Amino acid sequence: MRSAMQMSYKLARRLVIGFLGLTVLLVGVAMIVLPGPAFIVIPVGLGILGIEFTWARRWLKTLKNRTEGVVEGLLGSSRRRDPGAQ
């Protein structure tokens, strides 16, 4: 009996997290063409999904690495142009 309850809890939790995370992620994707902060909402949706799903954690890590690369590229190129920057 206890095992069935634990499985039901795990399934219910997975479904709720999946539904909530997917909803937030889809809203973020819609914000790419609609007004809104898509660059904030999409990682939040992936973070919620990452609680339960490994694929979402991988996507979030990839997104983070790409974002860091872009920021480093922008900061690096602006530092090269500005001789007064340290």
N, CA, C and O atoms as a Tinker XYZ file with bonds, in Angstrom:
   344  protein
     1  N      0.837000   -1.195000    0.000000    73     2
     2  CA     0.000000    0.000000    0.000000    64     1     3
     3  C      0.879000    1.256000    0.000000    63     2     4     5
     4  O      0.628000    2.193000   -0.758000    81     3
     5  N      1.891000    1.269000    0.838000    73     3     6
     6  CA     2.764000    2.437000    0.928000    64     5     7
     7  C      3.504000    2.671000   -0.390000    63     6     8     9
     8  O      3.698000    3.818000   -0.794000    81     7
     9  N      3.913000    1.606000   -1.053000    73     7    10
    10  CA     4.623000    1.726000   -2.318000    64     9    11
    11  C      3.740000    2.355000   -3.396000    63    10    12    13
    12  O      4.212000    3.171000   -4.188000    81    11
    13  N      2.484000    1.984000   -3.427000    73    11    14
    14  CA     1.559000    2.554000   -4.409000    64    13    15
    15  C      1.346000    4.040000   -4.135000    63    14    16    17
    16  O      1.235000    4.832000   -5.071000    81    15
    17  N      1.287000    4.422000   -2.863000    73    15    18
    18  CA     1.111000    5.837000   -2.526000    64    17    19
    19  C      2.344000    6.638000   -2.927000    63    18    20    21
    20  O      2.227000    7.755000   -3.431000    81    19
    21  N      3.526000    6.067000   -2.703000    73    19    22
    22  CA     4.749000    6.771000   -3.084000    64    21    23
    23  C      4.834000    6.948000   -4.594000    63    22    24    25
    24  O      5.260000    7.996000   -5.078000    81    23
    25  N      4.426000    5.915000   -5.341000    73    23    26
    26  CA     4.448000    6.012000   -6.794000    64    25    27
    27  C      3.441000    7.048000   -7.269000    63    26    28    29
    28  O      3.714000    7.792000   -8.211000    81    27
    29  N      2.291000    7.102000   -6.632000    73    27    30
    30  CA     1.271000    8.088000   -7.006000    64    29    31
    31  C      1.770000    9.497000   -6.722000    63    30    32    33
    32  O      1.562000   10.406000   -7.526000    81    31
    33  N      2.429000    9.683000   -5.580000    73    31    34
    34  CA     2.982000   10.997000   -5.235000    64    33    35
    35  C      4.047000   11.413000   -6.250000    63    34    36    37
    36  O      4.049000   12.549000   -6.723000    81    35
    37  N      4.949000   10.494000   -6.580000    73    35    38
    38  CA     6.014000   10.810000   -7.528000    64    37    39
    39  C      5.451000   11.150000   -8.904000    63    38    40    41
    40  O      5.917000   12.080000   -9.562000    81    39
    41  N      4.445000   10.388000   -9.333000    73    39    42
    42  CA     3.836000   10.663000  -10.625000    64    41    43
    43  C      3.107000   12.004000  -10.612000    63    42    44    45
    44  O      3.216000   12.782000  -11.560000    81    43
    45  N      2.367000   12.271000   -9.542000    73    43    46
    46  CA     1.641000   13.537000   -9.433000    64    45    47
    47  C      2.619000   14.710000   -9.415000    63    46    48    49
    48  O      2.384000   15.728000  -10.066000    81    47
    49  N      3.707000   14.567000   -8.675000    73    47    50
    50  CA     4.707000   15.627000   -8.614000    64    49    51
    51  C      5.322000   15.864000   -9.982000    63    50    52    53
    52  O      5.483000   17.007000  -10.410000    81    51
    53  N      5.663000   14.786000  -10.661000    73    51    54
    54  CA     6.256000   14.890000  -11.994000    64    53    55
    55  C      5.295000   15.582000  -12.969000    63    54    56    57
    56  O      5.712000   16.419000  -13.769000    81    55
    57  N      4.029000   15.231000  -12.896000    73    55    58
    58  CA     3.031000   15.846000  -13.777000    64    57    59
    59  C      2.858000   17.333000  -13.484000    63    58    60    61
    60  O      2.786000   18.143000  -14.408000    81    59
    61  N      2.792000   17.695000  -12.204000    73    59    62
    62  CA     2.603000   19.104000  -11.839000    64    61    63
    63  C      3.817000   19.929000  -12.258000    63    62    64    65
    64  O      3.672000   21.006000  -12.836000    81    63
    65  N      5.008000   19.425000  -11.967000    73    63    66
    66  CA     6.226000   20.150000  -12.351000    64    65    67
    67  C      6.328000   20.235000  -13.869000    63    66    68    69
    68  O      6.705000   21.274000  -14.410000    81    67
    69  N      5.997000   19.157000  -14.550000    73    67    70
    70  CA     6.038000   19.163000  -16.007000    64    69    71
    71  C      5.066000   20.163000  -16.600000    63    70    72    73
    72  O      5.418000   20.909000  -17.514000    81    71
    73  N      3.844000   20.183000  -16.086000    73    71    74
    74  CA     2.830000   21.111000  -16.593000    64    73    75
    75  C      3.222000   22.556000  -16.321000    63    74    76    77
    76  O      3.157000   23.400000  -17.214000    81    75
    77  N      3.626000   22.837000  -15.094000    73    75    78
    78  CA     4.006000   24.202000  -14.724000    64    77    79
    79  C      5.221000   24.674000  -15.521000    63    78    80    81
    80  O      5.216000   25.775000  -16.072000    81    79
    81  N      6.259000   23.840000  -15.581000    73    79    82
    82  CA     7.470000   24.209000  -16.302000    64    81    83
    83  C      7.227000   24.395000  -17.788000    63    82    84    85
    84  O      7.740000   25.337000  -18.392000    81    83
    85  N      6.443000   23.495000  -18.382000    73    83    86
    86  CA     6.151000   23.605000  -19.802000    64    85    87
    87  C      5.329000   24.857000  -20.101000    63    86    88    89
    88  O      5.543000   25.518000  -21.117000    81    87
    89  N      4.397000   25.176000  -19.223000    73    87    90
    90  CA     3.592000   26.388000  -19.402000    64    89    91
    91  C      4.479000   27.634000  -19.369000    63    90    92    93
    92  O      4.366000   28.504000  -20.232000    81    91
    93  N      5.356000   27.714000  -18.376000    73    91    94
    94  CA     6.256000   28.879000  -18.269000    64    93    95
    95  C      7.189000   28.934000  -19.479000    63    94    96    97
    96  O      7.433000   30.009000  -20.027000    81    95
    97  N      7.706000   27.785000  -19.894000    73    95    98
    98  CA     8.601000   27.744000  -21.050000    64    97    99
    99  C      7.879000   28.205000  -22.318000    63    98   100   101
   100  O      8.434000   28.984000  -23.094000    81    99
   101  N      6.658000   27.736000  -22.535000    73    99   102
   102  CA     5.907000   28.142000  -23.721000    64   101   103
   103  C      5.562000   29.631000  -23.700000    63   102   104   105
   104  O      5.575000   30.287000  -24.742000    81   103
   105  N      5.254000   30.163000  -22.519000    73   103   106
   106  CA     5.011000   31.603000  -22.408000    64   105   107
   107  C      6.285000   32.364000  -22.783000    63   106   108   109
   108  O      6.225000   33.379000  -23.478000    81   107
   109  N      7.425000   31.877000  -22.326000    73   107   110
   110  CA     8.698000   32.510000  -22.669000    64   109   111
   111  C      8.985000   32.457000  -24.157000    63   110   112   113
   112  O      9.459000   33.436000  -24.733000    81   111
   113  N      8.704000   31.327000  -24.783000    73   111   114
   114  CA     8.910000   31.203000  -26.231000    64   113   115
   115  C      7.975000   32.167000  -26.963000    63   114   116   117
   116  O      8.377000   32.792000  -27.944000    81   115
   117  N      6.731000   32.291000  -26.493000    73   115   118
   118  CA     5.795000   33.242000  -27.111000    64   117   119
   119  C      6.300000   34.668000  -26.968000    63   118   120   121
   120  O      6.055000   35.511000  -27.832000    81   119
   121  N      7.010000   34.937000  -25.868000    73   119   122
   122  CA     7.518000   36.292000  -25.641000    64   121   123
   123  C      8.658000   36.657000  -26.586000    63   122   124   125
   124  O      9.082000   37.812000  -26.623000    81   123
   125  N      9.149000   35.702000  -27.338000    73   123   126
   126  CA    10.171000   36.033000  -28.331000    64   125   127
   127  C      9.573000   36.974000  -29.376000    63   126   128   129
   128  O     10.237000   37.902000  -29.839000    81   127
   129  N      8.312000   36.727000  -29.742000    73   127   130
   130  CA     7.665000   37.590000  -30.736000    64   129   131
   131  C      6.683000   38.564000  -30.095000    63   130   132   133
   132  O      6.326000   39.570000  -30.709000    81   131
   133  N      6.244000   38.284000  -28.880000    73   131   134
   134  CA     5.341000   39.170000  -28.156000    64   133   135
   135  C      6.154000   40.015000  -27.181000    63   134   136   137
   136  O      7.293000   39.670000  -26.868000    81   135
   137  N      5.585000   41.111000  -26.701000    73   135   138
   138  CA     6.332000   41.905000  -25.723000    64   137   139
   139  C      6.496000   41.153000  -24.403000    63   138   140   141
   140  O      5.553000   40.551000  -23.890000    81   139
   141  N      7.687000   41.200000  -23.879000    73   139   142
   142  CA     7.949000   40.561000  -22.599000    64   141   143
   143  C      9.384000   40.097000  -22.505000    63   142   144   145
   144  O     10.090000   40.038000  -23.511000    81   143
   145  N      9.819000   39.766000  -21.304000    73   143   146
   146  CA    11.221000   39.390000  -21.072000    64   145   147
   147  C     11.479000   37.897000  -21.327000    63   146   148   149
   148  O     11.674000   37.131000  -20.384000    81   147
   149  N     11.479000   37.495000  -22.585000    73   147   150
   150  CA    11.678000   36.090000  -22.944000    64   149   151
   151  C     13.006000   35.561000  -22.408000    63   150   152   153
   152  O     13.096000   34.404000  -21.999000    81   151
   153  N     14.035000   36.407000  -22.411000    73   151   154
   154  CA    15.361000   35.964000  -21.972000    64   153   155
   155  C     15.406000   35.655000  -20.477000    63   154   156   157
   156  O     16.372000   35.060000  -20.000000    81   155
   157  N     14.385000   36.046000  -19.741000    73   155   158
   158  CA    14.283000   35.696000  -18.319000    64   157   159
   159  C     13.327000   34.524000  -18.127000    63   158   160   161
   160  O     13.605000   33.618000  -17.340000    81   159
   161  N     12.215000   34.536000  -18.833000    73   159   162
   162  CA    11.154000   33.542000  -18.618000    64   161   163
   163  C     11.558000   32.159000  -19.126000    63   162   164   165
   164  O     11.236000   31.158000  -18.487000    81   163
   165  N     12.251000   32.082000  -20.251000    73   163   166
   166  CA    12.657000   30.783000  -20.793000    64   165   167
   167  C     13.585000   30.036000  -19.828000    63   166   168   169
   168  O     13.334000   28.862000  -19.556000    81   167
   169  N     14.644000   30.660000  -19.299000    73   167   170
   170  CA    15.464000   29.935000  -18.323000    64   169   171
   171  C     14.702000   29.549000  -17.049000    63   170   172   173
   172  O     14.992000   28.514000  -16.449000    81   171
   173  N     13.740000   30.364000  -16.636000    73   171   174
   174  CA    12.934000   30.008000  -15.465000    64   173   175
   175  C     12.132000   28.747000  -15.757000    63   174   176   177
   176  O     12.070000   27.844000  -14.923000    81   175
   177  N     11.520000   28.678000  -16.934000    73   175   178
   178  CA    10.773000   27.481000  -17.326000    64   177   179
   179  C     11.667000   26.255000  -17.376000    63   178   180   181
   180  O     11.281000   25.184000  -16.909000    81   179
   181  N     12.859000   26.405000  -17.940000    73   179   182
   182  CA    13.803000   25.281000  -17.975000    64   181   183
   183  C     14.261000   24.896000  -16.573000    63   182   184   185
   184  O     14.465000   23.717000  -16.285000    81   183
   185  N     14.422000   25.891000  -15.701000    73   183   186
   186  CA    14.801000   25.600000  -14.319000    64   185   187
   187  C     13.723000   24.808000  -13.591000    63   186   188   189
   188  O     14.031000   23.886000  -12.835000    81   187
   189  N     12.474000   25.161000  -13.813000    73   187   190
   190  CA    11.367000   24.418000  -13.198000    64   189   191
   191  C     11.351000   22.992000  -13.737000    63   190   192   193
   192  O     11.241000   22.036000  -12.971000    81   191
   193  N     11.458000   22.853000  -15.046000    73   191   194
   194  CA    11.480000   21.511000  -15.641000    64   193   195
   195  C     12.705000   20.718000  -15.191000    63   194   196   197
   196  O     12.650000   19.495000  -15.062000    81   195
   197  N     13.811000   21.424000  -14.953000    73   195   198
   198  CA    15.038000   20.773000  -14.526000    64   197   199
   199  C     14.950000   20.126000  -13.155000    63   198   200   201
   200  O     15.792000   19.300000  -12.802000    81   199
   201  N     13.950000   20.490000  -12.390000    73   199   202
   202  CA    13.748000   19.847000  -11.089000    64   201   203
   203  C     13.487000   18.356000  -11.285000    63   202   204   205
   204  O     13.927000   17.541000  -10.473000    81   203
   205  N     12.783000   17.993000  -12.341000    73   203   206
   206  CA    12.386000   16.610000  -12.582000    64   205   207
   207  C     13.021000   15.969000  -13.800000    63   206   208   209
   208  O     13.149000   14.746000  -13.850000    81   207
   209  N     13.421000   16.761000  -14.786000    73   207   210
   210  CA    13.828000   16.198000  -16.071000    64   209   211
   211  C     15.273000   16.543000  -16.398000    63   210   212   213
   212  O     15.672000   17.707000  -16.372000    81   211
   213  N     16.048000   15.506000  -16.705000    73   211   214
   214  CA    17.467000   15.677000  -17.021000    64   213   215
   215  C     17.667000   16.479000  -18.306000    63   214   216   217
   216  O     18.582000   17.300000  -18.377000    81   215
   217  N     16.839000   16.261000  -19.309000    73   215   218
   218  CA    17.000000   16.977000  -20.577000    64   217   219
   219  C     16.890000   18.484000  -20.370000    63   218   220   221
   220  O     17.588000   19.255000  -21.029000    81   219
   221  N     16.021000   18.905000  -19.463000    73   219   222
   222  CA    15.860000   20.343000  -19.213000    64   221   223
   223  C     17.098000   20.910000  -18.520000    63   222   224   225
   224  O     17.502000   22.040000  -18.797000    81   223
   225  N     17.701000   20.134000  -17.621000    73   223   226
   226  CA    18.938000   20.584000  -16.970000    64   225   227
   227  C     20.052000   20.753000  -18.004000    63   226   228   229
   228  O     20.825000   21.709000  -17.938000    81   227
   229  N     20.131000   19.819000  -18.961000    73   227   230
   230  CA    21.150000   19.920000  -20.017000    64   229   231
   231  C     20.918000   21.160000  -20.871000    63   230   232   233
   232  O     21.864000   21.887000  -21.176000    81   231
   233  N     19.666000   21.410000  -21.262000    73   231   234
   234  CA    19.350000   22.580000  -22.080000    64   233   235
   235  C     19.688000   23.857000  -21.328000    63   234   236   237
   236  O     20.238000   24.796000  -21.903000    81   235
   237  N     19.355000   23.891000  -20.025000    73   235   238
   238  CA    19.639000   25.077000  -19.225000    64   237   239
   239  C     21.141000   25.314000  -19.115000    63   238   240   241
   240  O     21.599000   26.455000  -19.179000    81   239
   241  N     21.903000   24.245000  -18.950000    73   239   242
   242  CA    23.355000   24.367000  -18.870000    64   241   243
   243  C     23.927000   24.873000  -20.200000    63   242   244   245
   244  O     24.813000   25.728000  -20.215000    81   243
   245  N     23.418000   24.343000  -21.305000    73   243   246
   246  CA    23.856000   24.792000  -22.630000    64   245   247
   247  C     23.528000   26.268000  -22.837000    63   246   248   249
   248  O     24.359000   27.035000  -23.324000    81   247
   249  N     22.320000   26.657000  -22.465000    73   247   250
   250  CA    21.898000   28.057000  -22.582000    64   249   251
   251  C     22.792000   28.958000  -21.738000    63   250   252   253
   252  O     23.188000   30.038000  -22.178000    81   251
   253  N     23.106000   28.514000  -20.534000    73   251   254
   254  CA    23.968000   29.301000  -19.645000    64   253   255
   255  C     25.368000   29.456000  -20.253000    63   254   256   257
   256  O     25.934000   30.550000  -20.254000    81   255
   257  N     25.912000   28.364000  -20.762000    73   255   258
   258  CA    27.254000   28.424000  -21.352000    64   257   259
   259  C     27.294000   29.341000  -22.574000    63   258   260   261
   260  O     28.238000   30.113000  -22.743000    81   259
   261  N     26.276000   29.258000  -23.418000    73   259   262
   262  CA    26.230000   30.123000  -24.599000    64   261   263
   263  C     26.091000   31.585000  -24.205000    63   262   264   265
   264  O     26.724000   32.461000  -24.794000    81   263
   265  N     25.254000   31.840000  -23.200000    73   263   266
   266  CA    25.062000   33.214000  -22.738000    64   265   267
   267  C     26.358000   33.772000  -22.172000    63   266   268   269
   268  O     26.718000   34.917000  -22.445000    81   267
   269  N     27.060000   32.962000  -21.383000    73   267   270
   270  CA    28.340000   33.410000  -20.830000    64   269   271
   271  C     29.337000   33.701000  -21.946000    63   270   272   273
   272  O     30.102000   34.661000  -21.861000    81   271
   273  N     29.332000   32.873000  -22.996000    73   271   274
   274  CA    30.232000   33.094000  -24.121000    64   273   275
   275  C     29.926000   34.392000  -24.848000    63   274   276   277
   276  O     30.835000   35.127000  -25.232000    81   275
   277  N     28.645000   34.671000  -25.036000    73   275   278
   278  CA    28.248000   35.914000  -25.704000    64   277   279
   279  C     28.643000   37.115000  -24.855000    63   278   280   281
   280  O     29.175000   38.096000  -25.375000    81   279
   281  N     28.387000   37.045000  -23.551000    73   279   282
   282  CA    28.729000   38.164000  -22.658000    64   281   283
   283  C     30.235000   38.385000  -22.636000    63   282   284   285
   284  O     30.703000   39.522000  -22.701000    81   283
   285  N     30.997000   37.289000  -22.544000    73   283   286
   286  CA    32.456000   37.429000  -22.564000    64   285   287
   287  C     32.930000   38.031000  -23.878000    63   286   288   289
   288  O     33.839000   38.862000  -23.893000    81   287
   289  N     32.318000   37.617000  -24.979000    73   287   290
   290  CA    32.687000   38.164000  -26.279000    64   289   291
   291  C     32.390000   39.650000  -26.365000    63   290   292   293
   292  O     33.194000   40.426000  -26.883000    81   291
   293  N     31.231000   40.039000  -25.854000    73   291   294
   294  CA    30.874000   41.460000  -25.881000    64   293   295
   295  C     31.765000   42.286000  -24.969000    63   294   296   297
   296  O     32.229000   43.362000  -25.345000    81   295
   297  N     32.001000   41.775000  -23.767000    73   295   298
   298  CA    32.860000   42.515000  -22.834000    64   297   299
   299  C     34.298000   42.540000  -23.321000    63   298   300   301
   300  O     34.991000   43.548000  -23.187000    81   299
   301  N     34.736000   41.441000  -23.879000    73   299   302
   302  CA    36.105000   41.383000  -24.388000    64   301   303
   303  C     36.310000   42.336000  -25.541000    63   302   304   305
   304  O     37.336000   43.012000  -25.616000    81   303
   305  N     35.338000   42.398000  -26.445000    73   303   306
   306  CA    35.489000   43.287000  -27.598000    64   305   307
   307  C     35.366000   44.748000  -27.180000    63   306   308   309
   308  O     36.027000   45.603000  -27.769000    81   307
   309  N     34.548000   45.059000  -26.190000    73   307   310
   310  CA    34.426000   46.448000  -25.738000    64   309   311
   311  C     35.670000   46.861000  -24.963000    63   310   312   313
   312  O     36.052000   48.031000  -24.994000    81   311
   313  N     36.300000   45.936000  -24.280000    73   311   314
   314  CA    37.531000   46.263000  -23.554000    64   313   315
   315  C     38.673000   46.528000  -24.515000    63   314   316   317
   316  O     39.540000   47.360000  -24.245000    81   315
   317  N     38.676000   45.821000  -25.642000    73   315   318
   318  CA    39.730000   46.036000  -26.632000    64   317   319
   319  C     39.583000   47.398000  -27.299000    63   318   320   321
   320  O     40.577000   48.028000  -27.659000    81   319
   321  N     38.339000   47.852000  -27.464000    73   319   322
   322  CA    38.103000   49.140000  -28.116000    64   321   323
   323  C     38.361000   50.297000  -27.177000    63   322   324   325
   324  O     38.733000   51.378000  -27.632000    81   323
   325  N     38.174000   50.108000  -25.877000    73   323   326
   326  CA    38.314000   51.189000  -24.906000    64   325   327
   327  C     39.662000   51.063000  -24.209000    63   326   328   329
   328  O     39.799000   50.227000  -23.316000    81   327
   329  N     40.660000   51.854000  -24.579000    73   327   330
   330  CA    41.975000   51.724000  -23.971000    64   329   331
   331  C     41.990000   52.081000  -22.489000    63   330   332   333
   332  O     42.912000   51.673000  -21.783000    81   331
   333  N     41.015000   52.821000  -21.995000    73   331   334
   334  CA    40.975000   53.197000  -20.584000    64   333   335
   335  C     40.381000   52.130000  -19.687000    63   334   336   337
   336  O     40.522000   52.205000  -18.466000    81   335
   337  N     39.718000   51.135000  -20.268000    73   335   338
   338  CA    39.092000   50.079000  -19.459000    64   337   339
   339  C     40.148000   49.123000  -18.946000    63   338   340   341
   340  O     41.156000   48.863000  -19.605000    81   339
   341  N     39.893000   48.603000  -17.749000    73   339   342
   342  CA    40.852000   47.665000  -17.168000    64   341   343
   343  C     40.303000   46.293000  -17.101000    63   342   344
   344  O     40.983000   45.378000  -16.637000    81   343
